[in-house]
Amino acid sequence: MAGIIVLPMRYLVALALVAALAGPVVAHEKFKFVGSVAALSEDEIAIKAIDGATYEMDLLDFTAVTDRNHKKIDRALLRVGAKVVVLALGHDMFDLEAYEISLTDR
């Protein structure tokens, strides 16, 4: 009988440990920007959003560039002036990482 009680307790401890370690990972906020590319470098993009503000964010190796149907396209098609929708993660508006960029004028 004692073995039955200890086994679920181990699972609870394991789940609590996983939850504690995963806490900082889920602390990111999701952001969506609609606008045009204002500046572009190998590891950073600036978006002039429709609200008039310019937002800078990091481009990572896994950042997907897609067409409006969310099919992956070549990253070289990104150009200054291109109309885009950018999905990003970050702690706030000053710490952003783009994870998908959709070209809407393509």
N, C-alpha and C positions, 0 to 999 in steps of 0.2 A: 504494500500500500504506500509506503514512504517513497518508493521509486516513482510512482505515478505522480506524486505531488512535486518532486524535484524536477522531473523532466519538463513540465510546462514552465517552471520558474526559469530554467535555462533559456528557453525560448524567449521569455519576457525580457531577460537580461540582454540577450542577443539583439532583440528588436530595439530595445532602448539604446543600445550602443550604436546600432545602425542609424537610428533616428538622430542621435546626437551628432554623429559624423556627417550626416546628410543635411543638417540644419543650415549651414552657411551656403550650400549649393542652391537651395530653393529660395534664398533671400534676394535673388535677382528679380528685378521688375522687367516686364515686357513693354517694349515701345514700338510704335508704328509711325513712320514718317512718310508723308506724301509730298513730293516736290521734284526738284531737279538737282543734278549733280553740280555743285559749285566748285569743288576742287577734288583732285584725285591724285593719290600717290600709291606706291606699292603696298603700303600697310595702313593707309588711312583714307577716309572719304569724308567730304563735307557736303551736306545736303541743305539746299535753300528750300525750306518747307513752305507750304502754302500759307502759313501764318506769318511769313516774312522773316522768321528767325533762321539762322544758319546753325546747324548741328554737326559737330565733328564726331566721328566714331572710328574705332579700329576695324581694319579688315584683317581677318585671320585666314589661315590656310584652308579651313573648312567652310568659309563664307561662300554660300551658293549664289550664283548669278543665274537668274531664270528669266524666261519670257513671261508674258501675261498669263499663260496657261500652266505656269510653274514647272516647265520643262527646262532642265539645265542647259545653259548655253555657255559659250566661251567667255571667260572673264575679260578678254581683250575688247569685247564689244562695249564695255563701260566707257563712256566719254563725258567730258564736261559738257553740260547742257542737256544731257539725256534725262527724260522724265522717268522717275523711279518711285517705287514703294519699297521702303526699307524696314525690315523687321530686325529689332536689336534687343539685346539684353544689357542690363546694367543696374548699378545701385541707384543712380540718379542721372539727370540729363548731362552731367559732366564726365561720366564714366560709362561709355557705351561701347559695345562690340556688336557689329552687324553680323547676323547669321544668315540672312537671305536678302538679296537685292533683286527685285523684279523690274525689268525694263518694261514700261507700259506703252512706249511709243514704238514698239517692235512687234 
